[in-house]
Amino acid sequence: MGTEQLIVALVVVAVVGFALARTVRIIPQATAAIIERLGRYHRTLAPGLNLVVPFIDRIKEMIDLREQVVSFPPQPVITSDNLVVSIDTVIYFQVTNPKAATYEIANFLVGVEQLTVTTLRNVVGGMDLERTLTSREEINTELRGVLDEATGKWGIRVNRVELKAIDPPASIQDSMEKQMRADRDKRAAVLTAEGQKQAAILTAEGEKQAAVLRARGEAEAAVLRAQAEAEAAAMRAKGQADAIGMVFRAIHEGKPDERLLAYQYLQMLPEIAKGDANKLWIVPSEMGKALENLGGLFGGTKDTKDTQE
């Protein structure tokens, strides 16, 4: 009996230990556990140490409460202009109600994926290719709004929706690249023409300003030359006037007679004749008489010399 009692005691201890092990449940942080009692939802266990009724309560599912990132494979989508594009999407979502995520949908991840695909086809189907390629933010906003509203009853909150890539067909890509190259060449030609135009305008303005400055400089130089020539002529005239005045004073102080004046006139005749415009000479009547006296003077001198000889 002692051996049988020992075996019974060991069995009882094992059962109690197993029961205690099934009673204590430790839930990790950012995780929720769904507890069913006799096949029905009983409660949701929070992170930490929890006690359950063994053999009656069981953990149906462990739900991750952290934000999750799911990348879905490329999906073919037809645009409004009947072109097929391949779109990759990334969904950022978080479980906010573990009970709803467990009982309202069989697999919420598959549901989010299918809902994303159908919503994406509806949104992109109303856009042409060009708008689809340039309206990622608009598509993301519409997708997020529709998904967040539809997944709310599943206990899921969609935080962000991103389009990783939008790939048009290869032929369309080639045509788009050719169009982009043509646009770039066009813009380059326009910029080159505008640059040449601006350069020509600046060159013309520079030449105009240079011509104005040259003309202004030549005008100022001509004015300065004229002023210099006028001042020089004035100074020459003044010098000649002073010289004539001095000669006139010297002549009057020497009290010359008619014969001396006639002699001086004869000496000046060669200088007067040098001018190209001197075609006609006017000899005063008094000068003729003076010349006669001068001739008589020279004749008298000659007679005197003959008499002395």
ZIUR-V988206 format. One record per residue. N is the residue number from 1. D_FIRST is the distance of its C-alpha to the first C-alpha in Angstrom with 1 decimal. Layout:
[[N;D_FIRST] [N;D_FIRST]]
This chain:
[[1;0.0] [2;3.7] [3;5.4] [4;5.1] [5;6.0] [6;8.5] [7;9.8] [8;10.4] [9;12.0] [10;14.1] [11;15.2] [12;16.2] [13;18.1] [14;19.7] [15;20.8] [16;22.2] [17;23.9] [18;25.4] [19;26.5] [20;28.1] [21;29.8] [22;31.2] [23;32.2] [24;34.4] [25;37.5] [26;40.1] [27;43.5] [28;46.2] [29;49.7] [30;52.3] [31;49.6] [32;48.5] [33;45.4] [34;45.6] [35;42.5] [36;41.9] [37;39.6] [38;38.7] [39;41.6] [40;44.3] [41;45.8] [42;44.2] [43;45.6] [44;46.8] [45;45.0] [46;47.2] [47;46.9] [48;44.3] [49;40.8] [50;39.8] [51;36.8] [52;36.0] [53;33.5] [54;31.1] [55;31.0] [56;34.0] [57;36.6] [58;37.7] [59;40.5] [60;43.1] [61;45.6] [62;46.6] [63;50.3] [64;52.5] [65;54.8] [66;57.1] [67;60.6] [68;60.5] [69;63.3] [70;63.6] [71;66.4] [72;67.2] [73;69.0] [74;72.7] [75;73.8] [76;77.1] [77;79.1] [78;82.6] [79;85.2] [80;87.9] [81;90.4] [82;88.1] [83;86.9] [84;83.3] [85;81.8] [86;78.3] [87;76.6] [88;73.5] [89;71.7] [90;69.2] [91;67.3] [92;65.8] [93;63.4] [94;60.6] [95;57.8] [96;58.4] [97;56.1] [98;52.8] [99;52.1] [100;55.5] [101;55.2] [102;52.0] [103;52.8] [104;56.6] [105;57.0] [106;54.8] [107;56.0] [108;58.3] [109;59.4] [110;60.7] [111;62.3] [112;64.1] [113;65.3] [114;66.7] [115;68.2] [116;69.9] [117;71.4] [118;72.8] [119;74.2] [120;75.7] [121;77.5] [122;78.8] [123;80.1] [124;81.6] [125;83.0] [126;85.5] [127;86.8] [128;89.1] [129;88.3] [130;90.3] [131;88.7] [132;85.2] [133;85.8] [134;87.2] [135;85.0] [136;81.5] [137;81.1] [138;82.1] [139;79.7] [140;76.9] [141;77.6] [142;77.7] [143;74.5] [144;72.7] [145;74.0] [146;73.0] [147;69.5] [148;68.7] [149;69.6] [150;67.8] [151;64.5] [152;64.4] [153;62.4] [154;59.9] [155;59.2] [156;61.1] [157;64.1] [158;66.5] [159;68.0] [160;70.4] [161;71.7] [162;73.6] [163;75.5] [164;75.0] [165;77.7] [166;80.3] [167;81.6] [168;84.6] [169;85.5] [170;87.1] [171;90.5] [172;90.5] [173;89.4] [174;92.3] [175;94.7] [176;93.4] [177;93.8] [178;97.4] [179;98.1] [180;96.7] [181;98.8] [182;101.9] [183;101.2] [184;100.9] [185;104.1] [186;105.8] [187;104.8] [188;105.8] [189;109.2] [190;109.7] [191;108.8] [192;111.1] [193;113.9] [194;113.4] [195;113.4] [196;116.6] [197;118.1] [198;117.2] [199;118.6] [200;121.8] [201;122.1] [202;121.6] [203;124.0] [204;126.6] [205;126.1] [206;126.4] [207;129.6] [208;131.0] [209;130.3] [210;131.8] [211;134.9] [212;135.3] [213;134.9] [214;137.4] [215;139.9] [216;139.4] [217;140.0] [218;143.0] [219;144.4] [220;143.9] [221;145.4] [222;148.4] [223;148.8] [224;148.6] [225;151.1] [226;153.5] [227;153.2] [228;153.8] [229;156.8] [230;158.2] [231;157.9] [232;159.4] [233;162.3] [234;162.8] [235;162.9] [236;165.3] [237;167.4] [238;167.4] [239;168.3] [240;171.1] [241;172.3] [242;172.3] [243;174.1] [244;176.7] [245;177.1] [246;177.7] [247;180.2] [248;181.9] [249;182.2] [250;183.4] [251;186.0] [252;187.2] [253;187.4] [254;189.4] [255;191.8] [256;192.1] [257;195.1] [258;195.2] [259;195.8] [260;192.6] [261;190.6] [262;192.1] [263;191.2] [264;187.6] [265;187.4] [266;188.6] [267;185.9] [268;183.2] [269;184.4] [270;182.3] [271;179.1] [272;179.8] [273;180.5] [274;177.0] [275;175.3] [276;174.6] [277;175.5] [278;178.9] [279;181.2] [280;183.8] [281;185.3] [282;187.2] [283;189.8] [284;191.2] [285;195.0] [286;195.2] [287;193.6] [288;196.5] [289;199.0] [290;197.0] [291;196.8] [292;200.6] [293;201.0] [294;198.6] [295;200.6] [296;203.7] [297;202.1] [298;201.2] [299;204.7] [300;206.4] [301;204.5] [302;205.5] [303;209.2] [304;209.1] [305;207.6] [306;210.5] [307;213.1] [308;211.7] [309;211.9]]
